[in-house]
């Protein structure tokens, strides 16, 4: 049960990181365009990878429990 809460927290963290990347892409907080591109792409790649990994773990865990 504790691992379920931990995985939910990680999923929310990756979603927040993805949203932060979208906000940084649309804002002018970072004035250098190339630095902004690197920061935004890194946050989006890490966020989307983390979301897909956490969702696939929960799906495989549910399918193994039902068998």
C-alpha positions in Angstrom: 0.0 0.0 0.0 2.9 2.4 0.7 4.3 1.7 -2.7 1.0 2.6 -4.3 1.1 6.1 -2.6 4.7 6.5 -3.7 3.9 5.7 -7.3 1.0 8.1 -7.3 3.3 10.8 -5.9 5.9 10.1 -8.6 3.2 10.3 -11.3 2.0 13.6 -10.0 5.6 14.8 -9.9 6.1 13.9 -13.6 2.8 15.6 -14.5 3.9 18.7 -12.7 7.3 18.6 -14.5 5.5 18.3 -17.9 3.2 21.2 -17.1 6.2 23.3 -15.9 7.9 22.5 -19.3 4.9 23.8 -21.1 4.8 27.0 -19.0 8.5 27.6 -19.6 8.0 27.2 -23.4 5.3 29.8 -23.5 6.8 32.3 -21.1 9.7 34.7 -21.3 11.4 33.8 -18.1 14.5 32.4 -19.9 15.5 35.1 -22.5 17.9 32.9 -24.5 16.0 30.9 -27.1 18.4 28.0 -27.3 18.7 27.6 -23.6 14.9 27.7 -23.3 14.7 25.0 -26.0 17.1 22.7 -24.1 15.4 23.2 -20.7 11.9 22.7 -22.1 12.8 19.7 -24.2 14.6 18.1 -21.2 11.6 18.7 -18.9 9.1 17.4 -21.4 11.1 14.3 -22.2 11.7 13.4 -18.6 8.1 14.2 -17.7 6.5 12.2 -20.5 8.9 9.3 -20.0 8.2 9.2 -16.3 4.4 9.3 -16.8 4.5 6.5 -19.4 6.7 4.4 -17.1 4.6 4.9 -14.0 1.4 4.2 -15.9 2.8 1.0 -17.5 3.9 -0.3 -14.0 0.4 0.2 -12.5 -1.2 -1.5 -15.5 1.1 -4.5 -15.4 0.7 -4.7 -11.6 -3.1 -4.8 -12.0 -3.0 -7.5 -14.7 -0.7 -9.7 -12.7 -3.0 -9.4 -9.6 -6.1 -10.4 -11.6 -4.5 -13.6 -12.8 
